[in-house]
Amino acid sequence: MGNVRKWAIAVALIGAACTKGNATEPGNSIVGPVDAGPVVDAGPVDAGPTDAGPADAGPADAGGIKFGGPGPWPISNVQYSWQDGIQEMPVVGVSTDENQNLWVATNAALYLLRPSDKTFTRFDGHSGLHLPGFPIPKCDDSAGLLNPCPSGEAAPPGINEIVGGGAGEGYLGEVFVGYWAQHDWSITDGTEQDPWRHSGKLDRVRLVTDKSGNPSLEVVRFDMVSNNTVQYWHNKSVMRMVYDHFIHPHELYVGCDHGVDKISPDKWHPPVGPWFLSEDNQQSWMSDHLHPQACLHQHCDAPGPMTQMLADWRGLAVDANGDLWVGGRYAAGRIRYIAENTKWWATPREDGIEATKPAYGDHYDGNCSGNRPVFCPPLEGDPVNISAVTVTKDGKVWFASGTLFNEPKDVPYGIASVENPGTHDKITYYDPIRDVGLSDSDVRDLLALPDGRLVVAGLHSGLVIWDPVTGAKTSIRAGKDIPSDRVLRIQLDTMVDPPALLVATQGGAAVIRVLP
């Protein structure tokens, strides 16, 4: 994962338009070492009842799929590893689609287990996935249709993230596969001049059957590019994806190495007419890109040049209104929902209000004063390393911090809850070791359960089921319920009842339906 890095964007004051919707954003990796300072901890307070957020929506109807009930899988805890046909480790993602197909990903392959299957079916580049060495033959570009497509494939190690999608006419299930991309972190990285501008990205993978009735894949590659200009292809590596089954069904959100995209996969169609980026073509199904912002050691509206800090949007969560809460390496906030992809990316919106509101990070004055980026780094633009976001039914938004890099200012800041977000923010901090019971301070992932507890994953601590109201905590460690204490990703499937906790680990996958 040597290509995973931070991203700083140097822009003049007049050109802070990555968030304003115009095309004046040259790239520049400018980040100096700064002492990250101590972890801020305000101590635990009453967090109130919690819930898994919008996924706990009860029975629903999405394209003929009925949610609720036990589903086709047994109500038991199951682990999957080498003996089940998974040929390599680690497992980097586990997810289910609306037909309850179970999808498992390693860096090198995608695996499918249908409810009637005994072992996994393995798919790789030979199956149509755009893994390293399997570029898409052709791709649209400012220069026209490029054949072959330059670097139109994943960079090593390959797959980084998956999320299950829908089911509909003509296909039996769906999963989205996100890849690592190639960066050189030069001033042209992510621009029209970048030779790797088409690398990474994601595939829409739909399950079909061949003439013999065997599972087969229909793969469409989504190449993310700025809506208003082909000069910027900043979003290349996929860090996190969330698929909305309930509030605005079949909307996909993609957190990347620069910003966040909204994709409406059901609206995808091959380009028609002369220009792929017209409103009738790519813009009809894709909106690229939005993000809250922070600037390096200054406010973003300060006089003179600024360095806008953007990277690693690993935290994504849909709230009960269908809005998207996001957290990245330097900033956090909410992206307000709007259906039209030609308008979602623009800020301010037609109502005159910023698309990202509230936004945490810019106008931070240090020492926990001003508009802190949820956590309290020494100065604006210093990393807070948000690794996960989850939203509870009571309206609280929870943020976790976990590092990716080994730089002096990269420290884990723990867990924070934000009450009354955007109005009268009340931020409470929790220590992962003292309050939650992890054995390390890095939080790898975080989600809320319908019963009011939180599932917290540490780097090497396995899982902890934690009740922030009572303080009760229960560890789930390697052995009985999960294959490894090194948890890489967790998801919660609330399309079934009881819900299924889907766990990706260094040593395999787990599906937990009987929680302690």
N, C-alpha and C positions, 0 to 999 in steps of 0.2 A: 504494500500500500504506500510505496514511496512517493506516489504522485499526489497523495492527498495533502493539501497544503491550505494555508490561510489565503484570503484574497482581500487586498486593499485596493480601492479605486481612488486615484487622484483626479479630482475634478476642480475646475474653477468654480467660484460661487455661482456664476451665471449658468454653469453647466451641471448643477446638481440634479440633472434631469433624468437620471435612471428612475427616480421615483416620480418624475413629473411628466414622463411620456414623450420626451424628445431625444434626439440622437446626438448627444455631445459628451460621450463618456469613454475617454481613453482609459486603458488599464495600466496599473502600476502597483507592483508588490512592494509597498513601503511599510514595514512594521519594525520598530526598534524594540530591543529588550527593555522591559520595565518590570520592576518588582511588583508582583501581583498582590502583595499584602496579605493580611490575615483573612480567614473566612469570617464573614459577618454572621452572627448568630443571635437572634433576638429571643431565643427560647420558645418552647412550644406553647401554643394557646389553643383554646377550644376551636377545632376546625369545623365543627358541625357535621351533619350527615353528608355522606358522599355517595356518588353514583358514577356509573361508567359513562355518563354524558349522553349524547344523542343516540348512541347505539342501543340504549335501553329504551326503545320506543314501542315495545310491545309488538303484537302481530302486525304485519304490513304486507302489502302487495306490491312487488316490484317486477313488472313485466310478466305477471302470471305466477311468480314465485311466492309461496306462502311462508312467512316467517313464524317462528314460535314452535313450541313442542320439542320433544327430545331429538328430532332429526334421525338420520339413518345410522348414526354411529352409536356404539355402546356408551352408557353413562359410566365410564370408568376412566382410570388414568393409564395412558399407553405411552410407551417410549418406542422410538424408531431409530435404528442405527444400521450398522453394516449388515446384520442378519436379515434386514428387510429390503435389501437391494440398493441401499445408499452407498455408493462406491468411493466417496471421498469425504473428507471433513475439512473445516468445520461446516456445520449447517448455519447459514446466514439469514434464513428467513423461513417462516412457516405461516401458511394462510389458507383460508377456505373461500370458495366462491359461493354464489347463490344457489348452486346445485349441490353444495356440500362436498364437492371434490376437494381433497386435501392436497395442497401444493407445498413442496419442500424444495429449497434451493441451497446449493453449495456455490462456491465461487465458479465452479466449472460446469455445472449442469442444473437442470430443472427436473424435479421428480413429481410424478402424479400417482396418487392412490385414490381410486374411486371407491365408493362404499362397498361395491361388490368385489373389489380386488383383494388378492392375498399378498402381493408384493408390489413395490413401486415400479412404474415404467419410467425409464430414464430418457431425457431429451437433452441434446447438446447442440453444437454448431451444425452438425449434419442434419439436425431436425428443423433447421431454419432460424435458430437463435443467433443473434449477432454478437457472439462471443469473440475473444481475440482470435484472429486468423480467419474469421468468417464475416467479412464486411458486406454490407448491402451493396448490390451491384451498381445501383444508380441512386443519385440523390439530387434534390433541387437546391439551387444555389443562385447567388446574384449573377453568376456567369452563365446561368442556364442549367439544363439538365446535365450533371456531371456523370460520365461513364468512362472509367470506374469512379466510384465515390471515394474521395481521399479520406483515409482513416475512418471510414464509416462502420466502426466496430468498437467493441469494448476494449479498454486498456487492461492489462493484467492488474489484479487477479481475476477480473471478470465481473460476475454478478455481485451486487452489494445489497439489493433490497427487492422484495416481492410483496405484492398485496393482491388478494383475491378480488375479482370483479363480479360481473353480472352473469346472467344466463338469459338467452333469448332465442328468437327464431333463427334457425340455421346453425346454432352452435350449442354445445352441451356444458359450457362453463368457460371461465375467463380468468386470466391472471396477468398482472403487469410485472415486467421484469426490468429492474433498473441496474445500470452498469456504472463501473468506474470509467473515467475518461483520462486522456493524456493532457498534461499541462506542462508548459515550460516557464510560466510565471513571468514572461517578458511583458513589455508594454503592449504587445499585440495579442497576448493570450486572450482568447474569447472574442476576438474581432474578426472581421472579414479577411484579415491578413494572416490569421492563425491557420497553419497547415493541419491542425488537429481540431478545427471547429466542428467537424461532424463526428467526432469520437464520443464514446460513451452513450448517453441518451437512454431511451427505454423502448421496450417492445410491448405491444399489445398481443397477447398470446391467447388464442381461442381454441378450445378443444372441439375437434370434429372427429369423425371416424373415416377410415379409408374404405375401399371397396370390400375388404374382408371383415370389416367391423372392428378393426383394431384402432386404438386411440391414435390420433394424428393431430398436428398443430397447424393452425393458420396464423401466421406471424405478420404483423404490420409494425414497422418501425416509426416511432414518433421522434422527429428531429426538431428539437426546441430551438427557436430563434426569436429575437425581439419582434413584437407585432408591427412596430412602425418603421423598421429599417433592417436590412440584411447586414448592416455593419456589425451587429452585436449578436454573438452566439455564446453568451456567457454561461448559460446553464448547460453543463455537460455531464458532470458526475451526479448521480442520483443518490441522495443521502437518506431520504425517508419518503414514503408514500402513504396516503390515506384515501380510502375509497368510501364515499357516502352511500350507504344502502338505504337510508331512512329519511333524511330531511329533504335533501335535493338529490333524489336517487340517480346514481350512475355518474356523479361528478367525481373526478379524480384530482387529487392535489399532490404535487410533486415538489418536495424540498430538495434543493440542489446546492451546488457549491457557490452560488452567487445570490439567488433569490428563489421565489416560489412561483410555480406555474399552476394554472387551472386547466385541466383537459377534460373535454366532454367526449369520451371515446365513441359513444353511439353516433355522434355526428360526423365521425371521420369519413372521408371519401377521397378517392384519388383526385389530384388536381385537375381542374377543367379550365380551359382557356390559357392565355399566355403567361400569367403571373401567379406563381404558387402562393405568394403571401397576400393575395387579394382577400377582401372580406368574404368572398364566396368560397374561398379555398381554406388555406391553413388557419386563418384567423377565425373561421366559423367554428372550429373544434378545439383550438388551442389559444391560451392567453398567457403571454410571457412578458414580463415577470414583475412581481411585487415583493417588497420587503420593507420593514421598518429599518431605520438607519442609525448609525453612530459615526462620528468622525474622530480622527486621531488627535486626541488631546486638545480638542476645541469644539465649540458648537458648530453645527453644520451651516448656520447662517452667519458665522463670524466673517468679518471683512477679509478679503484675500483668498488665496488658494486653500483648498481643503483636501484631506484624504479621507474618503468615505470607506468605512470598514464593513465588509460584507463577506460572509462565508458560512458554510456548513449548517444548513437549515435542517437540523436533525429532529427538531420538535414540531410536530403538527398534530392538531386535534380539532375536530368539528364540534361546535357547541350546540345547544338545544335550538338555537335560531338558524343553524346552518352556516354560521360564520366560522372562519378558520382562525384558530390561535396558533401562532408560530413562534419558534425560538431558534436563534442561531448562535454563532460564535460570539457576536458582539451586541446583539439587540434582540428585542422581542416585541410582540404586539398581536393585534387582531386585524385580520383582513376581512372587510365587510363583503358579504355575498352579493353578487349580481349575476344574473344568468348569462347575459350576452358576453361572449368571449371577446368581441371587438371593443368592449367597454371595461371589462373587469380589470385590465392591466393599467388603466389610466388613473392618475391621481393628481389633483382632486377629481372627484366624480362630477357628474352633471348637477348634483345637488349642492356643489360647492364644498363638500366635506371630503377630507382626505380618505383614500381607500384604506389606509392603515391607521385605524383609530380604535383604541388608544395605541400609541407606539412608545415603547420604553427603550431609552438609550441616548437619544439626542437631547441636548440641554441638561446633561448630567454634570454636576459640579464637583464630583469626587466626595469621598468621605460620607457616602450614603445621602448626600444632599442633592436637591434638584431631581430631575427625571431619571432615576437610576434604571439601568437595563435589567430590572428585576433584582439581580444580585448587586453587590457593591464592590466593583473593582476600584483600583486607585484613581483612575481617570477615565473620562469618556474615551471610547475606542480601545480600551484594554479588554481582553477577552473575558467572557463569563462562561463560555463553553456549555451552552444549554443543550442537553442531550435528549430531552423528552418533555412533552407537554401533555397534560390530560385535564379534562374539564368535568366537574361534578354537577349534579342536578341542582345543587343549591347556588350555583353561579360562580363558585370559586374556580380559579384556574391555578393549576399546580405545575411548577417548573422544576426540572432536575438539572444538575450540572455534572458533567463528566468530561475529562480531558481526552483529546485525541493526540496531542503532540507532547514533546518533552522539552518545552521551552520554559525558561524561568518564570514567566508570568502566567503560565498555564497551570492553574490550580483548580480543583473541584470546589464549588461553593455550596454543595449540599442540595437541599430541597427547600422550595419556597411556595407558599400559597398566597394568592392575591384575591382578596375579598373586595367586592364592589369595584371591579376593574374598570378603569377609565373614568370613574366618578369621584369616589372618595377612597382611593386605593389604600387598603390595609394589608401590608405585606408582613408575613410571619415566616421566620426561618427555622429550619429543623436540621439537626446534625445527623447524618446518615448512620454514624456509629452509635452515638449516645441515645438518640431518640428512636431510630428505626431498627437497630440491631444488626446492621451490616458489619462485616469485618474490615471494610475499607471505605474511604470517603468518596470514591468515584461512583456515581450512579450511571449505570449504562442505559437503563430504560425505566419507565414508570407508566402505570395505567391505573384507572379506578375501576373497582368492581361494583356491581349493582347493590351489594349489601352494605356499602358504605366504607369498605376498606380499600387500601391501596396495595397494589403489587409493585414491589421495588426490586430491581435487579442491579446487583453490584458487579464490578469487574471480575471478581473471583469469589463472590459471596453467595452464589446461587440466587434464590429468591427469598424475599421476606414478605409475608402478608401482614400488613400493618394497619391498625386502626388508630388514626390520629386523634380521635376523640378520647378513647380510653387508654391509649398507649399500648394496648395489647399487640403482641407480635408473635408470629410463628414462622420459623425458617423452613424452607424447602431446599434440601441439599442433594448433591449427587448421590445416586444409589436407588432409592425407592421410587422417586417420582420424576427426576430429571437425569439425563445422561452425564452432565458435567456441571460443575459449579461456575464455569465460565459462560455466562449467559450473554448472547449477542443481540437478541431482539425478542420482544414479546408482543403479541397481539391478542385481542379478545374478540371472539366471535359471539355476538349476542343475537345472531339470527336463529339460534337454537336456545332451548331452555331445559336444563341449566346451561349457562354459557360455557364456551370452551376456551380455556387459556392455552394459547399456542406459543410454544417456547422453542427458540433456536439456540443451540449451544455448541460449544467446541466439539462435543462428542456425539451429537445427534439431535433429534427432535423429540418433543414431548407434547401430548395433548392432555390437559388436566381438566377434568370435569367434576371431580370430587375434591373440593378444596378443604383444607383444615379449618 
